[in-house]
Amino acid sequence: MRTSRVSQETAKLVHAISPPKRQTRSSLAASALRNFSYSDNRVAPEPGDDSSLSSANTEDIEDLIEPLAKKRRRNSETPTTSISSVSTTKRIKKEVTVKTEIPATKAKNTSSKQRRQPAKKIKREDGSIEVQPPSNWETMYDIVKKMRAANPTAPVDTMGCADLHWRTSPPKEQRFHTLVALMLSSQTKDTVTAVVMQRLHTELGPEVEQTSTTVSPSKNFIKKEEYDDTDGIKLGSTKTGSTLTVQNIIAVSPERLNQIIWAVGFHNNKTKYIKQAAEILRDQYDSDIPATPEELMKLPGVGPKMAYLCMSAAWGKHEGIGVDVHVHRITNLWGWHVTKNPEETRMALQSWLPRDKWHEINKLLVGLGQTACLPVGRKCGECDLAGTGLCKSEIRGMLVKTKREVKEEAKVKIEAV
């Protein structure tokens, strides 16, 4: 039965719009045959018939439903794409937000927590540079000063280089004694330096009998009891003057001088430096020491630390800060600055520390380094800065009992028994 062209086009359109059925090989073959039969039996359109679907291009049915299919595809795909893009965008924004919020939180916590700041350089409008002192430095300084004054038991308190001159000697010789003590003190404990200085005060000069002494292979032969700090005289000695003079240093043989100062560190080099310095003092300064740190540093074996300490102790002039390993180490532990060597520490301290404290800070911090803030095994529990939050490198929970506390506890236990 032959159907009209309109019905055929309508059937094809309905078939295309309807949900696709599962196609098998047999159905595909039958469809191909029907299409072939349909194309052969197609009737030519009548002229002027615009309402018929035959006026459309019928090469492919998908061309007829393309606008509808594409519209459906866009409507169905657009929400998915937009949702995925929106979710991706939200995820990216969320990640960006998290990354930008973390530093803000840290900054907030940092600002809320008060932390001490080291010394800072501030440039003024006129181009000059002003150094701002570290925060709370005065509080720390006063605490340590009171603590050291209440318990002056450090070796530097009684056997420092400023106290090793012979008290009955003329001022010129006393200044020379201070210089020699500082030259001997490098890489040497104060107790050893004090005993060696005592030997120089009593065993130099032609009037002293040069007896051969056997040097012990160990440096432990030095005893603290050999030195009496109250009057500066070797125990058992009745001598009223010191033999440590520029003339006697020049006259003594290098071997004999090296034998006397053998206990100090680098005694071979120090023997050479002391003899060379004595000759320079005799020829250029009338057997006295120079009165400026620059001229002192020209002497062999004398550096900035010795020069500025000698100016303070011998001449009473505070031209600079004497920075040794204790001052360099402790000020860095406190967070006052970050320096690599004692010379950098000296320049940093002199840029902001008041001048009236230049002469005392060395003895103050050296004593602290010898008693509580040791280079190895710091006793933070014995320092008055413990628990204040001022010391940047405090070892918390490290309360060390003093000898007095141990004795008191032992006494209580004995009484209880």
Beta strands, then each sheet from edge to edge (+ up, - down):
strand 1: 120-123
strand 2: 129-132
strand 3: 227-228
strand 4: 233-234
sheet 1: 1+ 2-
sheet 2: 3+ 4-
end
